[in-house]
Amino acid sequence: MRILIIEDNRDIAANLGDFLSDRGHEVDYAYDGVTGLNLATTHTFDALVLDLSLPGMDGLEVSRQLRQEAKIETPILMLTARDQLEDKLAGFESGADDYLVKPFELKEVEARIEVLARRGQRIKPTVLNVGDLEYNLETYRVSRQGQRIDLNPIGLKLLEKLMAASPAVVTRRELEHHVWGEELPDSDSLRVHIHSLRVAIDKPFDQAMIQTRHGIGYSLVAPDEVSDEIPASS
């Protein structure tokens, strides 16, 4: 799993991150609420470990913005030194899925994360919609404005990742890992497949949806949300 730890105590973050990395998970870090919110909305994670007390923006506000404004459904395990019922209820009301009081056992953190991630997989939608683009994950049928679009398996994987994250930017590394796993292709392969996806998804229509963030990655944005500041070329 890919896990984001949002924790301002660097010793706690490092201890937890090292444990999870040793168990085979990919771990990213943020040490304040604003950075954590930015990472959680612009990258794809299987779970978030979110401290309640953070500089800049506390965990309650991070969770609230993720759920209510960004519409991010990534499972959230909230960590806190507060053990009062009111504090726990506030965490759940902000959108957290589980609550763990410090100090905690590292194995318990991993166990709770795995439960939350499995729960998130069970409620995974069967149809993705972004603007006039639709992808049925069960039948592998893709259509835009009612017109069927045929894609190869790599194109389908790229489209699923981009649609699931929309309108957030997905990094090149994330896309490559999603399609090819640890056996990464040569440097031009992703660009070639993105170009083919654009030919199928964008070229026959009036407005492009696949956007390039040069040096970062790609995003897929509904036609009425496309910004002129983001070039569509590969």
C-alpha positions, 0 to 999 in steps of 0.5 A: 500500500501507499500510505501518507503520514501527516505528523509533525513529530518527526520522531514518531513519523520516522518510527512509524514510517520505518516500520511500515516501509519494512513491512513492504509499504510505500510511505510519504510524509508531511509535517504540517496540515497544509502540506499534508492536505496538498499531498493528499489531494494531488497524489493517490494513496491507499490510506492516510495516517493523520495527526490531530494536532498539526501546525498550520492546519489541524487534523480536523480541518485537513480531514474536513477539507478532504471530505467536503471540498476535495471529495477525497475518500481515501481512508483516514486513521486519525492519531491523537493524544486526546482520549476524551469521547468528545475528541473522538466524535469530532474526529469522526464528524470531520470524516476520519474513519478510525481513531487511535490514541497515542501511545500506540503499538506499531502493529496495531497501526498497520492492522487498522490501516489494512482494515480501512484499505480493504473497506475502501476497496469494497466500496470502490465504484463500478462506474467512473464519470468525469464530465461527459466521459464514462468508464464502466470498470466491470464491462471495460466500456468507455464512452464520451458523449455517448460514443463508445471508445475502444482502448487497449489494456494499458490505456484502460489502466491509465484512464482508470487512474486518471479518472479516479484521481480527477481533477488532481494531478497524477505523477508520472511515477504513480502512473508508471507504477499503476500500469507496470508495477516495479518493472518500469518501462523505458522513459518514453513508454508512458508518453507514447501511451498517453498520446494514444489515450489522447487520440482516443479520448480527446481528438474526436471531441471539441475540448481536451480533457487530458492535461499535462503538468510539465515535469510532474504528470497528468490530470483528467479534467471535465470540459467545463473545468479545463484551465487555459493555463494547463497545456493539453499537449503531451 
